[in-house]
Amino acid sequence: MTEVCEALRVPPEAFPRDLPPAPFRLFPRTVEALERISAVATVVTLSNVTCVDADTDGLRALLSPWVSDFFPSCRIGHSKPDPRAFHTVAEHFSTDPAGLIHVGDDWACDIVGAVEAGTRAVWISRGRKVPDESLVVDHGVLVAHDLAAAATHIQHLAARSDT
């Protein structure tokens, strides 16, 4: 902060400290998708956010009862794509990373990171082209247009693991 203040020629006491997090808005059909996923799996968030942006209380109020816990990078000390971020979640639930299904829309952070951590992955493409088909083929990465389609993939994966 001191360096930033010096560069901006702002006195440190004028630097904003207690800023509220930006308002969080859900994509359409998010709640419906989370209801479907939470019926077959424990749902948590793993996000790359600063402590200023980590509004876990707001998220909890917005996403309860479907999302059971929140793992912001500023709290766990690791950020995606670092495998330690994914491993922290697995360790919290006393499970192997292979037992996780990570859903995300950022190819490098979410999909490459999940694969390198040994978790399964579902990429929310929103119509974008898959950047690396070999990850899809070699690691079974599933591609979904949106969270509702990802929920369908997760329901199918859960049904297969029950048999």
Residue pairs with C-beta under 8 A, 6 or more apart in sequence:
1 12
1 15
2 12
4 10
4 15
5 11
5 12
5 14
5 15
19 52
21 52
21 53
21 54
21 55
21 58
22 53
24 55
24 58
24 59
24 62
26 62
27 146
27 147
29 146
29 147
29 148
30 147
31 66
32 148
32 151
33 146
33 147
33 148
33 150
33 151
34 43
34 63
34 66
34 67
34 147
34 151
35 66
36 151
36 152
36 154
36 155
37 43
37 66
37 150
37 151
37 154
37 155
38 65
38 66
38 67
38 68
39 155
40 154
40 155
40 158
40 159
41 101
41 154
41 158
42 68
42 93
43 66
43 67
43 68
44 67
44 68
44 69
44 70
44 71
44 89
45 59
45 63
45 67
45 69
45 70
45 71
45 72
46 71
46 80
46 85
46 86
46 89
46 102
47 54
47 70
47 71
47 72
47 73
48 72
48 73
48 79
48 80
48 109
49 72
49 73
49 74
50 74
51 72
51 74
51 75
53 72
54 70
54 72
54 74
54 75
56 70
56 72
56 75
59 67
59 70
60 67
60 70
69 92
71 85
71 88
71 89
71 92
73 79
73 80
73 85
76 85
76 88
77 88
78 84
78 85
78 88
79 85
79 109
80 86
80 104
80 106
80 109
80 110
80 113
81 108
81 109
81 110
81 112
81 113
81 116
82 113
83 97
83 113
83 116
83 117
83 118
85 113
85 117
86 97
86 100
86 102
86 113
86 114
86 117
86 118
86 119
87 97
87 117
89 100
90 96
90 97
90 99
90 100
90 119
96 118
97 117
97 118
97 119
98 118
98 119
98 120
100 114
100 119
100 120
101 119
101 120
101 121
101 122
101 154
101 157
102 110
102 111
102 113
102 114
102 117
102 119
102 120
102 121
102 122
103 110
103 121
103 122
103 124
103 144
103 147
103 150
103 154
104 110
104 111
104 114
104 121
104 122
104 123
104 124
105 123
105 124
105 125
105 126
107 123
107 131
107 132
110 121
110 123
111 121
111 123
111 135
111 141
112 132
112 135
114 120
114 121
115 121
115 135
115 139
115 141
120 140
120 141
120 142
120 157
121 139
121 141
121 142
122 141
122 142
122 143
122 144
122 150
122 153
122 154
123 130
123 141
123 142
123 143
123 144
124 144
124 145
124 146
124 147
124 149
124 150
125 143
125 144
125 145
126 145
126 146
127 145
130 136
130 143
135 141
136 143
142 150
142 153
144 150
144 152
144 153
